[in-house]
Amino acid sequence: MPVPANSTYVSSTVSGGTVAATVGQSGGRITLDAPGTIAAGASFTLPAVTVKVTAAAAGTITSTLAGTSFDDPGLTFTASVDSGTILGAVDVPVKCYPGTAPTLTTTTVTAGNPGWEPRR
């Protein structure tokens, strides 16, 4: 997820889900990493991600999914595929991105909010 415009990243946490995952921030993106193996056909739920940002100014802060192309993916994973040959399983990297980045949240920040003050 890109760090929303009009904000500065502060922190992020994960909770819930059926797979272990970590969250971090690098290069203007908030990333969720779920290492390990998920069996073929298994159902799983990624954890919820809570992100704390500081508003740069009054206005709107909108969170979206990242990714605009295969060179700039929003989701990457590796699939282990049975090749049906003597090679056995082959690891295949997969990259995906949304056709249009869906809005996840929208928050309106006004100067009258308690605790808000413009960045100096």
N, C-alpha and C positions, 0 to 999 in steps of 0.2 A: 504494500500500500504506500503511495507517496505521502510524505509528510505534507499535510494540508497547507495550501497557500494561506497567507496571513497568520501563520503560527510558527512557533519554535518548538521542536520536540523536547519533552522533558523526560518521560519514562514510558514503559509499557510492561504489561504483565499478561500471563495467560491463566485461564481457569477452565476446569471441566474438560470435556472431550474424552474420547476413548483411546487416544494415542498420545504418547508423551511428546511434547514439543517445547521449543524455546522461542522467544521473540527478542528481536534486537533492532537496532537502527544503524544504517550505513548508507552513505551516498544519497541522502535525501529520501530513502525508502525504509519503511518498517517491514521487517521480514519475519515470517513464521517458518521455523525449521522443524520438521518432524522426521528425524533420522530413523533408520531401522527398516524393517520389512513388514509389509502388510500383505497377507496371503491373498492370492487371486480369489475373487468372488466374495471376500470378506466385507462386511459393512463396518464403517468407522465414522467417527465424528471428530473433526479438528476442534481444538479448544477455542473458547471465546478469547478475543484479544481486547484488552482495555488499554487505551492510549491516552496519556496525559500530555497536553500541549499548552503553551502560553500564547494568548492572542497578541499579535503585534499591534493591532489597532481595532477600533470598533468596526464591525462589519460581519461578514459571514465566513464561517469555517466549515468546509465541506470535505468529508473523507470519501475516497473512492478506491476502487481496485487499481492496481498498477498494470502496465503493459500496453504497448501500442503496436507491436509487431513481433515476429519470431526473433528478431535481433534485440528486442526489448520486451521479453516475456513477463507476464504477471504470475505465471505458475510454471514451475519446472519439476520434473520428477524422472526417475529412471524405472523403466518397466523391464522385468526379466521375462523374456519370451522364449518358449521352447521352439528351437529352430527346426525340429523334425529331422535333423541330420546328426551326424556323428559329433558335431560341435556342441550339441546339447543346448542349454539355455544361453541366450545372448542378451546382454544388457543394452537396452535401447533408450537413449535420452529423449525425453518428450518436453516440448515447450508449448505453452498456450497463452493466449491473451484475449481479453474481452473485445468484442467488436466495438462496443461503446462502453466506456468505463461507467458501471452503475454507481449511483450515489448510495453510500452506506449510511452516513449521518450528515445532518446539517445543523449547525449551531449558530445562532445570531448573538453577537456580542455587542452590547450597547455601553456607552460611557457611564450610564447610571447604575450598572451592575455593581453590587457591593464587592469590594476588593479589587476591582479593575482599575488600572491606571495606565495611561499610555507609556509605551517604552520610550526611554530617553536616550 
